[in-house]
Amino acid sequence: MKRIFTRLSVLAAICLLTINVAFAQNITVKGKVIDGGDKSSLPGVTVLVKGTQTGTQTDANGNYSISAPANATLVFNFIGYAALEQAVANQTTLNVSLASQDQQLEQVVVVGYGTQRKIDVTGSVATVKGEDISKQASVNPVSALQGKVAGVSITNVGTPGAAPTITIRGTGTIYGKTGPLYVVDGVWYDDINFLNPADIANISILKDASSQSIYGIRAANGVVLVTTTKGKKGDAVINYNGSVGIQTVTNAVKMANATEYALAVNEAYKLQSTFSGSGPSFLFANTNLGEGTDWYDQILRNAIVTNHQLSVSGGTEKSTYNLSLGYLDQDGIVKNNNYKRYTARLSNDFQIFAPLKVGYNVTATSSKSNDAPSTIFRALYAASPVIPVYKADGSYGDPNDFQLGNGSNVNPQATLDYFNQKTTNYKVTGNVYAELKFAKDFTFKTSIGGDFGQQEVRGYVPVYRASSTQLNTNSKLDIDRIEDRNWIIENTLTYDKKWNDHSLTVLVGQTAQRRKQYTLNAEAQNVPYSSDSDLYLALGDAASRSVIDAGNLNTFSSYFARANYAFKNRYLLNASFRRDGASQFFGGDNLWGNFPSVGAGWVISNEDFMKDQKIFSNLKLRGSWGKVGNGGVPFNPTTLTVDQSAALIAFFGGLPNTGASIRTIVPPSIFWERSAGTDVGLEMGFLNNRLSIEADYYNRTTEKAIFDIPVLGSIGTTNSSIIANQADIQNRGFEFMATWADKTAGGLSYSISGNVGINNNKVLNVTSGDNPIYKGGAGITSGYVSTRTVNNRPVGEFFGYQVVGVFQTQAEASAWTNNSFMVGDFKYADTNGDGTIDLRDRVVLGNPNPKFTYGINTNFAYKNFDLTLDIQGVAGVDVFNANLSNRFGNENYTKDFIDNRWNGAGTSNTYASASLASGLNNAPNSFYVEKGDYIRLRNIQLGYSLPQSIMTKWKMQKLRVFVNAQNAANFFGYKGFSPEVGGTPTNAGIDTNVYPLYATYNFGVNLTF
């Protein structure tokens, strides 16, 4: 009996296997996909065999053909439509219709500690998809956001590996940290320079206080939430993205050649000798010197950049994984300058059982750079073209051979050749989490994250002699090291309940953080050099070795809660509260801070009285108010230190005795800056949301901002001011965004989006009155400063003399006020009418804070081709051209100045004579302040994806090739490399020694298996 049963079992198994094999055999399924509403065909619909990576797309007429098992399920996906799953059921023809879904309403937006449908959001939150970031040539993900989000200003720099500056809705601090808080998968950072842009799934920017307040003391300058890519259930998917390109200088500044320079210098000498009645009347006996040296051409180059990223992802019902590796090799446009970055990222998620999910994210990055001299661009601008790169005997060209003086006494080639500085960075960061669902409506999540990094800058100056003034007699080795050790623990409990017409989500949570930084500076002289690997401090002279270290430790404890309520998807209410404590403020009355917020929304288009109208497909009004804080203020500025400098040493009986003195005063306490903001927004959709418009008005005030208090010099202190929380800074403005997305009957899918931000910035209510902060001395000669920050005016506005002309004769110059002016000098307005030009005649010259920022972003797809074109710009902003004003003597001139300079009566009433270094000509004035408005073709990319029929034969999912150009066309009136000039709040917009931007042209491939 047992034997008979066994034989029957084997026979049954064989029959079942035969049936399964039969059903598992692939058949060709064909069909057409149409719009469920207007019955039009839908080109470009993605058709996938569920649970696999096999797929295709519909053609221009909506038709498709795919090979699939007879018992398979096909999944149809198309932007703006609800996904549809359809069983094959042994059918060879399968026609389907897709229902249009209100994508704008159903889109999920990442917010603090969770997600929300866009329709439910009551604050101002902007989202950028990872695919939009990856279509940029930017190696930093923040740089790729430029021009894509209204109200977000991003300033890039050309230095390889350098992070751009991001400002959200204007500058709200002077002495505190100005950058936003970055939260990557739940871990907090000050920047995300370590992230590979290809690893990003999406970025959300929280712009208003209501959405930011859940992050409390770190959120005053905005919050950027980054979600990285994760694995998905299904077979393993291998992706490779690679590109190679060339970076080239754009809008290069044309400088005077040797002949033009010699003529101009001789003009300056003659003017000065005639005016003073002494001194030589010329420098160059022979001015016919030809072209001379083009220093920009000598030092700059076309630079190569390569970028590679390889990822493997997939998963099962119980777990998913994603592994990503990246390599970037970027040459700088300065010769010898290079930056290499290596990234690795691993994430795993495990569904232990139905209610419990655990996972982790780990990112490791390493970068190395051969740095460029920090002063190289100033040297290139100032270097005289009469100096040869090398003499006939092979030695360096010597400025002293031409008696050029201090203004042009550097050979930039020697500066570059003897510069040896390398920067290395290491960082390991990530988090581990567990998420438990229980009692149907509750979710508890705990997360532990850390950030461990180290930066080391090693500089070595050898013994060398390039000229009598450009030399070094003792070698020197410097090592600067910064170590960061940070961790964060967060626990949240979420209650999510929907019943009848009600929806309620309540979140409560707790955070603990510890941030520690240690810095070390060590140096030694007379260190021998054989190779970079043999540079050690111990090899230097023992007497010259020194070590200085410092550090800071700060801990945070926080408690927060938020509630979101919606009724009938019409009436929305959001409220949050966070309480933060920071050890940095221990001992004062501000150890703890409270940060509340409230928001409300009304989805008018969901009202019964709107059902029959045909104008709006979406209409929503929202408003919010909240408070946030900026804990990134100067650390321990209230500590009084004792001065024991050498000036206080006294000798008694021939022996030195070190004295001590308190020569500074400090504020009694410093606490965080508080920011309160209001936002009112209107969201509109037309024509089934093919056209969407969003408009916001905001008013944000930083309360108790840190500001200068003047100190009388008569009390014997060395500092002329102290800082205290005593000012308000206001930013208010408007933001607009409009997007049109559609498809044509011919198969063209496209979207066109435009955004503009308008911001007005000014200081309010300074407790100590109208005492200004004078800054902006970088790159300014004779101790002048070029910016002023004062009550009722913008932060860091340019301040100096108003040019009203150029003196055409010496008689005119002598008759103008009591000053000693020379013919050809700038003629300044005597604004106070006292007959003397002095500091009291200075006026406002311009504003470095942009009033308008805007962007236009487009996407087109036709059959296998795709095109992306982005335009970006700013307006209502000024730049101080300190390159031109920074003169000590015989620096070179720009070709523009040479062609337009005053060189005799009636030749110019705008440009001064060649004697720019004399008198008050190099003082900050309106001539040096130029309009910084620009518009640029930020990015253009054309791609082609090989047909699916070829991919099937080659056993690939996708092969796309593309060409890309970034910053290829720039339009502006500024007379420098680029008006995109950054800087700290009180030094912004001063163009001196700025590493300029460049255009990037590259070719790349996207490959998926």
MIGUVEX-265822 format. One record per residue (C-alpha): y, z, x. Coordinates in steps of 0.02 Angstrom, whole numbers, padded with zeros to 5 digits, always signed. Layout:
BEGIN
YZX/...
***
This chain:
BEGIN
+00000+00000+00000/+00116+00045+00141/+00079-00122+00226/+00118-00219+00065/+00283-00125+00046/+00330-00164+00226/+00296-00350+00202/+00399-00353+00042/+00542-00265+00130/+00543-00391+00271/+00538-00534+00146/+00684-00460+00049/+00784-00435+00206/+00754-00616+00257/+00810-00675+00084/+00968-00569+00089/+01009-00630+00264/+00986-00810+00207/+01101-00781+00059/+01233-00698+00169/+01225-00839+00296/+01245-00965+00156/+01395-00876+00089/+01466-00849+00264/+01467-01037+00300/+01645-01104+00307/+01711-01227+00181/+01876-01323+00183/+01997-01256+00054/+02146-01362+00004/+02286-01332-00117/+02471-01322-00155/+02591-01174-00161/+02737-01177-00282/+02878-01064-00339/+02822-00969-00494/+02996-00988-00568/+03062-01164-00546/+02890-01237-00499/+02960-01315-00340/+02846-01335-00190/+02858-01204-00052/+02850-01268+00127/+02816-01149+00271/+02709-01025+00172/+02590-00931+00287/+02408-00939+00230/+02288-00818+00314/+02103-00779+00295/+02108-00593+00258/+02042-00482+00395/+02052-00619+00526/+02185-00708+00627/+02139-00880+00556/+02288-00957+00470/+02398-01106+00434/+02561-01152+00348/+02604-01264+00202/+02684-01430+00243/+02849-01500+00177/+02768-01532+00007/+02689-01360-00006/+02513-01423+00033/+02390-01334+00146/+02214-01350+00212/+02112-01212+00292/+01933-01179+00344/+01869-01014+00271/+01706-00930+00219/+01659-00967+00039/+01671-00781-00003/+01835-00752+00089/+02005-00699+00022/+02162-00797+00064/+02328-00708+00086/+02489-00805+00050/+02653-00741+00125/+02828-00812+00116/+02998-00735+00143/+03078-00686-00022/+02915-00689-00119/+02783-00560-00161/+02626-00575-00055/+02476-00644-00150/+02289-00621-00117/+02171-00749-00194/+01980-00750-00183/+01906-00917-00126/+01749-00890-00233/+01668-01049-00164/+01814-01157-00225/+01874-01304-00120/+02039-01323-00214/+02152-01173-00237/+02328-01197-00305/+02438-01043-00315/+02613-00995-00371/+02714-00857-00287/+02826-00739-00382/+03001-00720-00312/+03039-00542-00261/+03208-00465-00235/+03191-00448-00049/+03360-00366-00029/+03311-00228-00149/+03133-00201-00089/+03169-00212+00097/+03117-00052+00185/+03250+00023+00298/+03214+00149+00436/+03325+00303+00418/+03324+00473+00500/+03149+00549+00489/+03082+00419+00369/+03108+00257+00275/+03193+00206+00114/+03206+00053+00008/+03372-00031+00042/+03416-00012-00141/+03401+00178-00122/+03512+00194+00032/+03681+00274-00005/+03749+00266+00173/+03794+00124+00290/+03637+00070+00383/+03614-00097+00472/+03445-00166+00523/+03402-00296+00654/+03225-00364+00666/+03131-00370+00828/+03106-00558+00812/+03295-00581+00812/+03308-00477+00971/+03168-00572+01058/+03259-00738+01029/+03394-00684+01152/+03395-00707+01340/+03455-00527+01355/+03349-00412+01463/+03422-00259+01377/+03388-00235+01190/+03562-00166+01156/+03642-00321+01230/+03545-00427+01106/+03635-00339+00962/+03804-00409+01010/+03884-00499+00863/+03744-00456+00741/+03810-00298+00659/+03982-00272+00583/+04079-00128+00659/+03972-00119+00816/+04062-00168+00977/+03955-00203+01130/+04025-00234+01303/+03907-00312+01429/+03920-00308+01617/+03849-00433+01739/+03764-00310+01856/+03575-00336+01845/+03491-00186+01767/+03653-00109+01704/+03659-00048+01524/+03793-00116+01407/+03919-00004+01321/+03903+00015+01132/+04039+00083+01019/+04006+00110+00833/+04161+00110+00724/+04285+00144+00862/+04315+00271+01001/+04309+00450+00937/+04312+00549+01098/+04407+00553+01263/+04313+00674+01375/+04146+00682+01286/+04000+00561+01284/+04052+00402+01195/+03880+00322+01172/+03766+00342+01022/+03605+00439+01009/+03449+00330+01029/+03290+00385+00941/+03136+00288+00994/+02981+00330+00892/+03048+00506+00867/+03104+00544+01046/+03289+00562+01087/+03376+00467+01229/+03549+00430+01296/+03505+00247+01329/+03358+00129+01307/+03374+00030+01467/+03191+00069+01501/+03129-00027+01348/+03063-00204+01353/+03149-00299+01210/+02982-00381+01167/+02910-00209+01123/+03035-00179+00982/+02986-00203+00800/+03157-00164+00726/+03319-00071+00758/+03418+00026+00628/+03599+00075+00663/+03665+00224+00565/+03852+00196+00551/+03918+00324+00428/+03920+00514+00437/+03807+00532+00285/+03661+00440+00366/+03698+00515+00538/+03716+00698+00489/+03527+00728+00489/+03545+00719+00680/+03687+00845+00685/+03763+00886+00853/+03711+00723+00937/+03767+00599+00804/+03958+00589+00812/+03957+00421+00900/+03822+00343+00794/+03632+00340+00794/+03519+00195+00843/+03340+00209+00780/+03211+00103+00872/+03037+00070+00805/+02918-00007+00930/+02777-00126+00890/+02608-00061+00835/+02436-00134+00816/+02373-00200+00649/+02203-00201+00571/+02103-00354+00619/+02033-00447+00768/+02114-00427+00937/+02273-00529+00955/+02334-00579+01127/+02517-00627+01146/+02604-00696+01299/+02791-00724+01307/+02865-00795+01465/+03024-00879+01523/+03109-00938+01680/+03293-00977+01694/+03449-00993+01796/+03607-00888+01785/+03770-00970+01832/+03950-00912+01841/+04059-00971+01697/+04249-00981+01688/+04264-00951+01874/+04438-00901+01932/+04513-01037+02040/+04599-00962+02192/+04730-01037+02307/+04666-01138+02453/+04720-01105+02632/+04871-01222+02628/+04935-01155+02462/+04908-00977+02520/+05002-01002+02684/+05150-01080+02594/+05158-00936+02469/+05146-00802+02603/+05284-00885+02702/+05392-00887+02545/+05365-00700+02524/+05410-00666+02707/+05569-00769+02693/+05625-00681+02533/+05595-00509+02609/+05681-00548+02775/+05831-00624+02687/+05846-00474+02571/+05825-00342+02707/+05915-00436+02844/+05771-00403+02965/+05591-00444+02997/+05502-00611+03021/+05544-00752+02901/+05370-00826+02906/+05190-00783+02952/+05112-00955+02974/+05197-01076+03093/+05081-01212+03028/+05045-01212+02842/+04939-01369+02842/+04774-01275+02845/+04671-01379+02725/+04556-01301+02595/+04500-01154+02700/+04364-01036+02637/+04318-01025+02454/+04253-00847+02455/+04182-00854+02280/+04081-01006+02327/+04025-00921+02488/+03961-00759+02411/+03909-00806+02234/+03758-00912+02187/+03656-00981+02045/+03528-00845+02014/+03348-00858+01953/+03279-00745+01817/+03097-00735+01760/+03026-00630+01620/+02844-00605+01570/+02765-00500+01433/+02582-00486+01387/+02516-00386+01240/+02348-00352+01160/+02340-00276+00986/+02217-00254+00845/+02119-00124+00752/+01993-00071+00623/+01999+00027+00462/+02002+00187+00565/+02112+00146+00714/+02240+00023+00782/+02302-00007+00958/+02437-00101+01052/+02449-00125+01240/+02599-00211+01316/+02642-00254+01496/+02807-00326+01555/+02883-00392+01715/+03064-00443+01744/+03133-00517+01905/+03320-00549+01898/+03429-00607+02040/+03613-00563+02031/+03747-00694+02051/+03796-00603+02212/+03685-00655+02355/+03552-00525+02404/+03573-00436+02236/+03407-00420+02143/+03330-00314+02005/+03145-00296+01963/+03076-00199+01815/+02896-00161+01770/+02852-00091+01599/+02691-00034+01519/+02670+00031+01343/+02516+00094+01249/+02506+00154+01070/+02358+00209+00966/+02345+00268+00787/+02188+00350+00718/+02144+00382+00536/+02032+00533+00565/+01997+00546+00379/+02093+00493+00225/+02229+00628+00230/+02245+00646+00420/+02321+00522+00541/+02356+00553+00725/+02426+00442+00861/+02527+00426+01018/+02652+00312+01106/+02670+00309+01295/+02794+00203+01392/+02806+00193+01581/+02938+00096+01674/+02983+00069+01855/+03130-00028+01923/+03194-00071+02095/+03356-00154+02143/+03442-00218+02297/+03620-00172+02250/+03780-00267+02278/+03931-00184+02362/+04034-00096+02230/+04195-00173+02297/+04134-00349+02325/+04226-00432+02181/+04391-00353+02231/+04359-00413+02408/+04323-00591+02348/+04483-00594+02246/+04593-00526+02386/+04515-00611+02539/+04626-00739+02622/+04562-00919+02623/+04628-00944+02800/+04492-00827+02866/+04337-00924+02917/+04167-00853+02872/+04114-00866+03054/+04203-00914+03212/+04141-01052+03325/+04048-00925+03431/+03953-00861+03279/+04050-00698+03260/+04132-00654+03095/+04302-00724+03052/+04430-00587+03086/+04578-00558+02969/+04671-00477+03113/+04677-00644+03203/+04805-00693+03071/+04899-00526+03062/+04867-00516+02875/+04890-00328+02861/+04800-00207+02746/+04801-00314+02591/+04676-00441+02654/+04588-00361+02802/+04407-00386+02748/+04282-00524+02780/+04173-00519+02622/+04025-00598+02712/+04021-00453+02834/+04038-00331+02690/+03884-00408+02609/+03781-00425+02768/+03801-00244+02820/+03776-00171+02648/+03606-00090+02623/+03583+00007+02462/+03429+00015+02351/+03406+00100+02183/+03238+00149+02112/+03200+00219+01940/+03041+00293+01869/+03017+00351+01692/+02869+00406+01586/+02905+00445+01406/+02819+00452+01237/+02756+00565+01101/+02600+00627+01013/+02599+00654+00825/+02490+00710+00682/+02521+00675+00498/+02431+00765+00357/+02443+00720+00173/+02394+00857+00051/+02416+00913-00128/+02448+00732-00177/+02637+00732-00150/+02657+00823+00017/+02656+00758+00195/+02668+00867+00348/+02707+00786+00516/+02718+00864+00687/+02774+00772+00843/+02787+00821+01027/+02883+00705+01142/+02941+00704+01320/+03050+00607+01441/+03020+00624+01628/+03125+00517+01742/+03193+00503+01917/+03328+00394+01993/+03355+00379+02180/+03496+00286+02266/+03472+00262+02452/+03615+00192+02554/+03620+00155+02739/+03768+00099+02843/+03721+00040+03019/+03826+00038+03175/+03919-00128+03175/+04081-00213+03222/+04134-00364+03121/+04317-00347+03170/+04438-00219+03238/+04461-00147+03062/+04292-00185+02984/+04172-00079+03085/+04065+00078+03087/+04032+00182+03244/+03905+00306+03174/+03760+00256+03064/+03742+00353+02904/+03601+00380+02779/+03639+00441+02602/+03510+00488+02471/+03560+00533+02293/+03425+00587+02173/+03433+00630+01988/+03284+00705+01899/+03271+00723+01710/+03143+00831+01623/+03161+00834+01435/+03048+00877+01290/+03066+00884+01101/+02958+00960+00964/+02987+00915+00782/+02900+00971+00623/+02938+00898+00452/+02870+00926+00277/+02902+00792+00147/+02880+00803-00041/+02879+00632-00126/+02862+00626-00315/+02886+00490-00445/+02872+00523-00631/+02934+00423-00778/+03107+00359-00728/+03131+00487-00591/+03102+00480-00404/+03126+00628-00289/+03098+00645-00102/+03132+00809-00014/+03122+00832+00174/+03133+00994+00272/+03113+01006+00459/+03135+01098+00622/+03173+01037+00798/+03167+01119+00968/+03229+01030+01124/+03248+01065+01307/+03348+00953+01423/+03351+00985+01610/+03434+00884+01746/+03430+00914+01934/+03536+00818+02058/+03522+00811+02247/+03637+00730+02374/+03586+00727+02556/+03658+00636+02706/+03638+00623+02894/+03724+00525+03031/+03656+00428+03179/+03495+00384+03092/+03410+00242+03189/+03354+00087+03096/+03195-00012+03125/+03152-00052+02943/+03194+00012+02770/+03030+00107+02765/+03079+00209+02918/+03241+00283+02853/+03226+00473+02851/+03358+00609+02854/+03259+00706+02984/+03291+00567+03111/+03479+00596+03105/+03582+00721+03203/+03540+00897+03146/+03723+00949+03149/+03771+00807+03031/+03637+00838+02902/+03695+00911+02737/+03617+00941+02567/+03708+00977+02405/+03614+01006+02244/+03662+01048+02066/+03588+01047+01893/+03603+01096+01712/+03486+01159+01579/+03519+01151+01394/+03410+01201+01247/+03431+01161+01064/+03361+01234+00905/+03386+01148+00739/+03342+01161+00555/+03374+01023+00430/+03341+00968+00252/+03373+00814+00146/+03346+00767-00036/+03348+00593-00113/+03347+00572-00300/+03347+00413-00405/+03349+00392-00593/+03293+00227-00669/+03332+00142-00504/+03513+00150-00560/+03586+00317-00509/+03559+00378-00332/+03598+00544-00250/+03572+00595-00070/+03614+00762+00012/+03571+00830+00183/+03608+00982+00290/+03574+01018+00473/+03607+01175+00573/+03608+01157+00762/+03617+01286+00899/+03645+01241+01083/+03632+01354+01234/+03776+01260+01314/+03895+01353+01199/+03815+01524+01216/+03940+01667+01225/+04071+01590+01112/+04098+01584+00926/+04022+01411+00912/+03842+01435+00962/+03786+01365+00794/+03856+01219+00697/+03828+01163+00517/+03827+00979+00470/+03818+00937+00284/+03825+00768+00198/+03816+00693+00025/+03798+00516-00039/+03789+00433-00209/+03750+00259-00271/+03757+00161-00432/+03649+00005-00450/+03757-00078-00582/+03647-00232-00594/+03505-00125-00664/+03608-00067-00813/+03559-00131-00984/+03730-00208-01011/+03702-00318-00856/+03538-00394-00915/+03612-00551-00992/+03743-00589-00860/+03706-00731-00738/+03830-00693-00599/+03753-00548-00504/+03572-00535-00453/+03617-00371-00367/+03771-00261-00383/+03777-00089-00307/+03918+00033-00273/+03891+00175-00150/+03993+00312-00068/+03960+00450+00057/+04039+00591+00154/+03970+00693+00298/+04000+00793+00455/+03921+00767+00625/+03950+00835+00800/+03966+00781+00981/+03886+00905+01098/+03906+00788+01246/+04065+00873+01306/+04103+00926+01486/+03973+01052+01542/+04035+01225+01593/+04220+01179+01612/+04265+01359+01569/+04189+01429+01730/+04325+01492+01847/+04288+01451+02029/+04359+01527+02188/+04434+01410+02318/+04379+01444+02498/+04437+01283+02577/+04485+01262+02759/+04669+01275+02715/+04641+01459+02675/+04568+01506+02846/+04674+01630+02946/+04650+01684+03127/+04661+01866+03177/+04628+01914+03356/+04574+01735+03389/+04436+01743+03259/+04435+01640+03099/+04436+01731+02933/+04402+01634+02775/+04523+01669+02636/+04498+01649+02450/+04612+01601+02308/+04606+01558+02125/+04704+01395+02121/+04649+01325+01954/+04647+01387+01776/+04515+01346+01647/+04510+01349+01458/+04439+01506+01376/+04301+01406+01289/+04247+01229+01251/+04141+01185+01100/+04075+01027+01024/+04184+00899+00940/+04163+00881+00753/+04175+00719+00658/+04200+00702+00470/+04182+00533+00389/+04194+00447+00221/+04116+00280+00179/+04130+00174+00020/+04023+00018+00007/+03992-00125-00113/+03834-00231-00107/+03824-00394-00205/+03692-00528-00227/+03715-00697-00309/+03604-00844-00355/+03442-00745-00349/+03506-00659-00191/+03519-00819-00093/+03697-00761-00062/+03718-00578-00018/+03882-00491+00023/+03912-00316+00086/+04081-00233+00110/+04125-00059+00176/+04280+00047+00198/+04267+00196+00314/+04379+00335+00374/+04312+00441+00516/+04407+00583+00600/+04349+00673+00756/+04408+00851+00732/+04442+00969+00877/+04427+00830+01004/+04450+00881+01184/+04627+00841+01244/+04741+00885+01390/+04856+01036+01390/+04992+01027+01524/+05004+01165+01654/+05168+01210+01737/+05163+01179+01925/+05269+01334+01954/+05120+01449+01926/+05038+01385+02085/+04887+01292+02019/+04818+01132+02090/+04779+01059+01919/+04921+00994+01812/+04823+01012+01651/+04673+01093+01570/+04567+01030+01426/+04537+01111+01258/+04477+01068+01083/+04648+01032+01010/+04663+00854+00943/+04603+00742+00802/+04559+00559+00830/+04550+00441+00682/+04454+00278+00662/+04465+00188+00497/+04434+00011+00445/+04336-00118+00346/+04172-00208+00373/+04111-00367+00289/+03947-00459+00298/+03890-00613+00202/+03722-00704+00213/+03663-00865+00133/+03475-00899+00142/+03392-01047+00058/+03268-01189+00074/+03285-01372+00030/+03165-01487-00059/+03141-01578+00105/+03066-01425+00189/+03217-01355+00281/+03229-01166+00278/+03390-01090+00343/+03501-00937+00342/+03684-00919+00389/+03758-00746+00412/+03932-00690+00460/+04004-00519+00492/+04174-00447+00538/+04230-00272+00579/+04411-00212+00572/+04454-00048+00657/+04614+00050+00684/+04612+00191+00810/+04740+00328+00843/+04760+00508+00897/+04812+00634+00763/+04876+00811+00762/+04878+00866+00944/+04904+01054+00943/+05005+01054+01104/+05122+00920+01037/+05166+00751+01109/+05107+00787+01286/+05019+00626+01342/+04866+00595+01448/+04909+00471+01586/+04759+00381+01659/+04712+00205+01711/+04748+00221+01896/+04594+00125+01951/+04646-00030+02044/+04832+00011+02029/+04939+00025+02186/+05074+00150+02235/+05000+00289+02128/+05047+00205+01965/+04947+00234+01805/+04928+00103+01671/+04868+00193+01514/+04935+00328+01402/+04852+00427+01263/+04972+00520+01151/+04991+00585+00974/+05000+00452+00837/+04951+00312+00956/+04784+00229+01002/+04674+00302+01138/+04708+00229+01310/+04844+00104+01264/+04927+00011+01407/+05095+00081+01461/+05223+00012+01583/+05380-00091+01605/+05431-00232+01488/+05466-00393+01582/+05618-00485+01510/+05627-00621+01640/+05636-00658+01827/+05793-00641+01932/+05852-00817+01972/+05987-00770+02098/+06019-00621+02211/+06184-00593+02121/+06092-00572+01957/+05966-00453+02037/+06102-00347+02118/+06199-00332+01955/+06049-00273+01855/+06049-00083+01846/+06066+00032+01996/+05899-00019+02073/+05879-00125+02226/+05800-00284+02158/+05769-00447+02250/+05786-00625+02188/+05620-00682+02116/+05573-00507+02062/+05521-00461+01884/+05669-00413+01776/+05629-00256+01678/+05708-00195+01517/+05817-00040+01534/+05748+00032+01373/+05846+00195+01377/+06008+00112+01434/+06045+00233+01576/+06074+00096+01703/+05919+00136+01806/+05742+00069+01795/+05623+00216+01811/+05471+00292+01727/+05574+00336+01574/+05592+00150+01535/+05406+00121+01512/+05347+00059+01342/+05184+00018+01255/+05115-00146+01323/+04949-00170+01233/+04792-00097+01158/+04620-00107+01242/+04532-00056+01080/+04480-00215+00986/+04546-00227+00809/+04424-00364+00756/+04243-00394+00805/+04143-00533+00725/+03985-00635+00734/+03902-00786+00653/+03712-00794+00660/+03609-00940+00599/+03425-00985+00588/+03350-01154+00543/+03168-01205+00525/+03104-01379+00486/+02920-01421+00499/+02873-01364+00674/+03050-01349+00741/+03161-01195+00737/+03340-01172+00793/+03441-01012+00817/+03628-01016+00849/+03737-00861+00869/+03926-00852+00892/+04016-00692+00937/+04193-00638+00973/+04331-00509+00970/+04516-00517+00927/+04667-00404+00927/+04630-00333+01099/+04722-00333+01266/+04665-00333+01448/+04759-00268+01601/+04736-00392+01744/+04735-00266+01886/+04658-00395+02002/+04827-00481+02006/+04935-00326+02012/+04834-00233+02143/+04929-00289+02297/+04966-00205+02463/+05023-00358+02559/+04945-00528+02589/+04805-00535+02461/+04761-00708+02397/+04836-00781+02238/+04757-00869+02092/+04786-01056+02074/+04872-01020+01909/+04998-00907+01995/+05026-01030+02137/+05061-01172+02015/+05181-01070+01907/+05266-00948+02027/+05452-00932+02048/+05506-01023+02206/+05688-01057+02175/+05819-01042+02040/+05759-01115+01875/+05577-01138+01928/+05507-00996+01820/+05570-00858+01710/+05394-00790+01677/+05302-00784+01844/+05380-00685+01987/+05394-00747+02165/+05253-00739+02292/+05321-00569+02347/+05216-00477+02219/+05184-00328+02334/+05368-00284+02354/+05478-00169+02251/+05418-00136+02075/+05330-00304+02055/+05157-00227+02065/+05196-00085+01945/+05107-00094+01776/+05208-00214+01670/+05191-00334+01525/+05156-00484+01638/+04989-00409+01689/+04937-00369+01511/+04854-00520+01431/+04770-00558+01267/+04585-00518+01276/+04532-00616+01122/+04381-00727+01146/+04248-00823+01053/+04086-00876+01133/+03925-00966+01097/+03824-00809+01121/+03652-00888+01106/+03570-01050+01057/+03381-01076+01057/+03279-01227+01006/+03092-01203+00983/+02943-01311+00940/+02773-01247+00880/+02624-01359+00905/+02538-01412+00743/+02404-01298+00673/+02273-01437+00683/+02293-01439+00873/+02291-01249+00880/+02126-01244+00787/+02048-01366+00909/+02114-01265+01057/+02059-01102+00976/+02235-01034+00977/+02341-00962+00840/+02510-01018+00904/+02592-01108+01048/+02780-01120+01045/+02895-01186+01180/+03081-01161+01182/+03241-01191+01278/+03382-01065+01271/+03563-01049+01326/+03662-00887+01324/+03851-00876+01349/+03853-01063+01377/+04026-01090+01302/+04169-00965+01311/+04343-00989+01242/+04487-00874+01288/+04661-00876+01362/+04636-00733+01485/+04660-00783+01667/+04511-00687+01735/+04323-00717+01736/+04300-00640+01566/+04403-00532+01447/+04247-00430+01408/+04301-00281+01513/+04234-00108+01479/+04280+00063+01545/+04295+00244+01492/+04410+00278+01342/+04567+00309+01446/+04525+00174+01574/+04461+00037+01458/+04512-00144+01478/+04570-00131+01659/+04500-00282+01750/+04475-00236+01931/+04317-00264+02029/+04216-00300+01871/+04049-00387+01896/+04076-00541+01786/+03961-00610+01654/+03869-00774+01674/+03782-00907+01574/+03592-00907+01567/+03488-01063+01538/+03301-01039+01522/+03139-01117+01465/+02999-01016+01390/+02835-01012+01298/+02760-00901+01161/+02571-00904+01157/+02455-00815+01035/+02265-00809+01039/
***
